[in-house]
Amino acid sequence: MVLKIVTYLSVIAAIGGVIEKITFILLNRPEHRIFSSFGNPNMTGAWFANIILIIFYLQGTKKSSSETLTYNLVIILISVALLLTESTGAFIALIGGIFIYYINKNKKEIIAVCTIVGLLSLLFVFIQNKITKTTPIGEIVISFNSRIGIWEGSTNMFFKKPILGWGLLGTFERGSNFIFSDDPSLHNQIISFLIHPHNLWLTFLVSTGVIGLGIYLYIKFNLYKDMTKLYKEKNQLFPLLAATNAMIIIQGIVDCTLYAPQLGIMFVCMGAITYNIANDKMVRKRKLIKNKDITV
């Protein structure tokens, strides 16, 4: 029920994103990347990508043909919104997440999903080529080139305060003193998005030092152990939990999606669900008392 509510609320955000795109086209700014209610195109793309995975899970639990039609319409709308964010990192992370989700499915499902992903990829290439005059490969090159200076400066920040780091807003407050580019044309672009080091692990190192990264890795290690249990038990939720975690890792190469409150909350909730299911904290047992079925 919670996953359904989150999905339907995301439909509102997706509709808002489509309206946003239409508005900017009318304002003669077709190159605008939508950010809906999230404030950043990459974080918006990451959220919609996660919602697509959730819809895959919900489609496996559907109970009627009307639900099937609803989920199909929703996934089309969310996919359009994802494409309009033009977030290459989120799109590549989604492809990786889909691969993880369907790795143990039957051949028909894998073929169907590969076909859908292929068509979405072609559409993504077409949109980027028409609007920004780039291809995903070109976009990846641009993304890495624009982040090299940030990564080098962030590394220098880490070496200055390796134990506890600079605080969660350390890059935002002090990053301009360390992060720069030899290319003057990229300087203003780099300074404009100095919120975090644009890499998951560097973000933890700079903001919370080796202690913070150690805590994060400890959490991930325990999540891995719990997901291994769910995999062996063939739990229905395992593909979704594994896929969403894979997305965080993949997009974490060029971004830190956990900095977005919505995605951070999703990570915490998915971790809590994983722990509780793997450790039998959510098992409902039924007892027959005086011929009445009571849930305990």
Secondary structure, 3 states (H helix, E strand, C coil): CHHHHHHHHHHHHHHHHHHHHHHHHHCCCCCCCCCCCCCCHHHHHHHHHHHHHHHHHHHCCCCCHHHHHHHHHHHHHHHHHHHHHCCHHHHHHHHHHHHHHHCCCCHHHHHHHHHHHHHHHHHHHHHHHHHCCCCHHHHHHHHHHHHHHHHHHHHHHHHHCCCCCCCCCHHHHHHHHCCCCCCHHHHHHHHHCCCCCCCHHHHHHHHHHHHHHHHHHHHHHHHHHHHHHHHHCCCCCHHHHHHHHHHHHHHCCCCCHHHCHHHHHHHHHHHHHHHHHHCCCCCCCEEEECCEEEEC
